[in-house]
Amino acid sequence: YSLASLTLPSGMTGSIGDTAFASCYSLASLTLPSGMTGSIEAYTFQDCYSLASLTLPSGMTGSIGEYAFGDMVSIEEFIFQTATPPTLTKEAFGTLPLTCRIYVPDANVADYKDASNWVAYKDYIYSINDRP
């Protein structure tokens, strides 16, 4: 419950398993490695109440599991650097705060908004160029 900051190793290429960081209430800073290509499994970040921003690297080609980002009450932004929208399971984000933004590459905004299961979050999706 008291883990506040974490940087995953740069050589990590696999997935982050089910509930890996679930209920890390104090986690305020997390750096995912740029080489990460795997998936974010179900409930991975659920109840990470203090995490305000999460950047997903451009090489990530895996899927995002059910409620992977559920109940992240302080989340202000997700930054997806990958041009192709990751496969998203239903309810991957759960209920997002109304002020949260999902930033994606400028050329791929429409792709994200139209992708299966991303449609539910289309009002949260913005170009990364619009990020303050």
N, C-alpha and C positions, 0 to 999 in steps of 0.2 A: 503493500500500500504506500510505502514512502519513497519508492524509486522516482527521482525527479528528472533525471537526464540520462540519455543513452545514445551512443553512436555505435551502430552495427558495423562490423568489420568490412573493409573495402573489398575483400575477396569473396564476400558472400554472394552467391548466385541463386540459391534455392528459394524456397517458400518460407513464409512465416506461418507457423502452425496454429491450429484452433486454439483460441483463448490465450495465446502467448502473452499478451499484455492486458488481458481483461482485468478490470478493477484495479488498474494502476492509477489510483485516484490522483496522485501527486505528479504523475508524469507530465512535464511541461515542455520538454525538449526531446525530440527523437530525430535522428538522422539515419535515413535509409541509404544504403550504399548505391552509388551510381550504377554498379554492375548487376544489381539485383534484377533477375529475369523471371523469378517464380511468381507464385500466387500469394495472396493474402487470404488466409482461410477464414472460416466462420468464427465470428465473435472475437477476432484477434484484438481489436482495440475497444471493445465495448466497455463503457463506463470509465473511459479515460477522461475524467472530468476536467482536468487542467490543461489538456493539450489544445492549443489554439490554432496551430498550423501544421499541416502534414504535406510533404512533397513526395510524390511517387516518381521514381526515376524513369527516364526515357526508354530504357531497355526492358522495362517490365512488360512482359507479354502474357503473364498468367492471368488467372481470374481473381475476382474479389467475392468472397463468400458471404453467406447470409449474416446479416447484422455485424459484419466486420467492423463497421464504424458506428454501431448503434449507441445511442445515449451519450454522445460526446457533447455535453451541454455547453462547453466553452469554445467549441471549434468555430473558428472564423473563416478558415479557408483550407481547401484542398488544392494542391497544385499538381496536375497530371501533366508530365512532360512528354508522354508518349503520344505520337500522332494517331495511332489506332486505339480506339476506346477498348480498355480491357473488358473481358466478358464479365458481366455484372449479374449476380444472382438477385432475385427479387428481395427487396428490403435490405440491400447491402448497407445503405446509409441509415436505415431506420428513420427516425424523425429528426430532421436537421433543424437547427435554430434558424429562424426566419432571416437572420442577417448573414448567414453563412454563404460563401461563394465557392464554386468549383471552377477553378481556372484551368483552361486547356489551351493547346497551341491554336493560334489565331486561325490558321487554315483549316482547322478540324472542328470548329465549334458546331457546325451543322451535323457532322458525323456523330459527335457525342450526343447531341440532342435527339437524333433519330435512331440511335443504336438501341437494340433490345434491352429493356429494363432501365436504360438511362432516361427514357422518355418521362418517367415518374419524377425525375430531378431536373428537367429541362429549364425550369425557371431559376435554377441555381447556377447554371452553366454560363460562363463568361470567357471571353478571350483573355489569355494571359497578358495581352497588351493593355487591357483595361485595369490591371492590378495596380492599386495605388503605390 
